[in-house]
Amino acid sequence: MYKLIDTHAHLDELENLDLKLERVEKAGLIAIVAVGSNRQSNIKTLEISQKYPHFVYPALGLHPWELASLGTTEIDDNLRFIEQDIASAVAVGEIGLDYDKRVLKGVSKELQKEVLGQLLDIARRYAKPAIIHSRYAWKDALQMVQDAGVDKAVFHWFTGFSSVLKDTIDSGYFISATPAAEYHEEHRRAIREAPLQILFLETDCPVSYGRETRYESQPADIVRSLHAVSQLKGIAEAEIANKTTKNAIDFFSLDIEF
């Protein structure tokens, strides 16, 4: 059995979490990086990590989708909470930019950039990796991470242009592969082009995947990410598992012997 790490999971959104975490042993999971998306999500993520120490590692974030429902004072409260609890986190995330037209109806690019800048400043000052959401905003997100002086960043579920991917790789940043690598052409292209040394595996659970048949993902679906990456890159699953797990342990400074 391979030893795998799910580097991006919204465990606070999973129903029957305890039951689903019981299933991860068969999938070979040895750790999960649980990401937060707002203050309440961050609180719950910290609670889950305390219940599953040395297995669930929390990241604290403020997702761009959340900004539409928050006022200035609430945004400041979210940022303050992240900074106050940053010592408990292995990363700042999920944070980023989203230029999908449905998102932009509720929150402007300018506000997204302003908040992301503050979050990246926290990551830099406390030497924490940043977990970046960059849908349709790949170039801007990369530029902001570079300008902020953040040493470690992962652009999760990357579907951006090859030119931006090259700049991401040249900057020493990472991308991560989801189960969408089974069918999503832009994501598949990015996985093919990305060297194994800058790659992670993730589920982004409980996101729903699939084209003909849809399913709600859970951490055990990390094996689907593994299979897809192996097939796309023509590299044995054992090598993919070994390298991506080592990448994650080093990147997030996880207290795991491997």
GIGI-V190335 format. One record per residue. RES is the residue in one letter. PSI is psi in radians with two decimals (* if undefined). OMEGA is omega in whole degrees, 0 to 359 (none if undefined). BURIAL is I if it has 9 or more other ideal C-beta (glycine too) atoms within 8 Angstrom, else O. Layout:
res->(RES RES)
psi->(PSI PSI)
omega->(OMEGA OMEGA)
burial->(BURIAL BURIAL)
This chain:
res->(M Y K L I D T H A H L D E L E N L D L K L E R V E K A G L I A I V A V G S N R Q S N I K T L E I S Q K Y P H F V Y P A L G L H P W E L A S L G T T E I D D N L R F I E Q D I A S A V A V G E I G L D Y D K R V L K G V S K E L Q K E V L G Q L L D I A R R Y A K P A I I H S R Y A W K D A L Q M V Q D A G V D K A V F H W F T G F S S V L K D T I D S G Y F I S A T P A A E Y H E E H R R A I R E A P L Q I L F L E T D C P V S Y G R E T R Y E S Q P A D I V R S L H A V S Q L K G I A E A E I A N K T T K N A I D F F S L D I E F)
psi->(2.40 2.66 2.05 2.73 2.22 1.90 0.07 1.78 2.41 1.27 -0.51 -0.28 -0.07 2.33 2.60 0.84 -0.80 -0.74 -0.74 -0.57 -0.39 -0.44 -0.18 -0.37 -0.72 -0.46 -0.17 0.19 2.27 -0.17 2.69 2.30 1.95 2.15 2.55 2.74 -0.27 -3.09 -0.85 -0.71 -0.72 -0.74 -0.81 -0.67 -0.72 -0.71 -0.73 -0.72 -0.56 -0.51 -0.53 1.12 2.57 0.28 -0.85 2.14 2.15 2.49 2.44 2.23 -3.14 1.80 2.46 -0.51 -0.51 -0.33 -0.48 -0.48 0.12 2.41 3.08 -0.78 -0.71 -0.66 -0.79 -0.69 -0.72 -0.77 -0.71 -0.71 -0.78 -0.80 -0.66 -0.54 0.24 -0.49 -0.40 -0.13 2.62 -0.17 2.91 1.99 2.65 2.30 2.96 -2.69 2.57 1.97 0.26 2.42 -0.51 -0.62 -0.73 -0.36 -0.50 -0.39 2.21 2.80 -0.67 -0.78 -0.73 -0.78 -0.70 -0.80 -0.74 -0.71 -0.72 -0.67 -0.70 -0.57 -0.68 -0.81 -0.76 -0.81 -0.54 0.19 0.83 2.52 2.71 2.36 1.96 2.25 2.25 0.67 2.15 0.28 0.54 -0.80 -0.78 -0.73 -0.79 -0.77 -0.70 -0.69 -0.78 -0.84 -0.53 -0.24 0.48 2.16 -0.67 2.20 2.55 2.25 1.73 2.60 0.94 2.29 0.33 -3.12 2.68 -0.64 -0.69 -0.66 -0.74 -0.76 -0.61 -0.81 -0.78 -0.44 -0.06 0.27 2.94 2.84 2.90 2.61 2.28 3.05 -0.26 -0.24 -0.16 -0.42 -0.34 1.97 -0.73 -0.68 -0.72 -0.72 -0.75 -0.72 -0.71 -0.71 -0.41 2.27 2.63 -0.49 -0.17 0.52 2.44 2.93 2.55 2.92 -0.49 0.44 2.55 0.67 2.52 2.36 2.99 2.70 -1.25 -0.83 2.13 2.56 2.57 2.15 2.77 2.97 -0.57 -0.33 0.06 -0.47 -0.49 -0.68 -0.78 -0.88 -0.76 -0.76 -0.76 -0.78 -0.75 -0.65 -0.16 0.59 2.48 2.51 -0.64 -0.71 -0.72 -0.84 -0.82 -0.82 -0.77 -0.60 -0.77 -0.71 -0.83 -0.73 -0.77 -0.80 -0.80 0.03 0.89 2.48 1.16 2.29 2.30 *)
omega->(179 175 187 175 173 188 181 180 176 185 180 180 183 171 180 186 182 180 181 177 175 184 188 182 180 179 179 181 177 178 175 170 183 184 176 183 173 186 182 177 178 179 181 179 176 179 179 181 178 178 181 182 179 173 175 181 187 167 183 185 175 186 179 178 185 189 182 184 183 172 182 181 180 176 179 178 178 180 180 179 180 182 181 184 187 180 180 187 175 181 170 182 17 179 175 182 177 183 173 186 178 178 183 175 184 183 185 174 183 179 178 181 180 181 179 179 179 179 177 177 176 180 181 185 181 176 178 173 177 178 194 170 188 184 181 182 190 184 180 181 179 181 181 178 178 183 181 181 178 185 184 176 173 177 191 178 187 177 187 182 178 181 178 177 178 178 178 179 181 179 179 180 186 166 180 184 177 173 176 176 175 189 186 193 180 178 179 179 180 180 178 187 184 176 184 183 177 186 171 170 177 173 188 181 11 176 176 180 175 177 179 181 180 175 177 187 175 185 181 179 175 179 177 175 179 182 183 180 179 181 183 186 181 179 183 180 181 180 177 181 183 185 182 178 176 178 184 180 181 184 183 181 183 181 183 173 185 none)
burial->(O I I I I I I I I I I I O I O O I O O I I O I I O O I I I I I I I I I I I I O O I I I I I I O I I O O I O O O I I I I I I I I I I I I O O I O O O O I O I I I O I I I O I I O O I I I I I I I I I I I O O O I I O O I O I O I I I O I I I I I I I I I I O I O I I I I I I I I O I I I I I I O I I I O I O I O I I I I I I I I I O O O I I O I I I O I O I I I I I I I I I I O I O O I I I I I O O I O I O I I I I I I I I I I O I O O O O O O O I I I I I I I I I I I I I I O I I O O O I O I I I I I I I I I I I O I I O I O O O O)
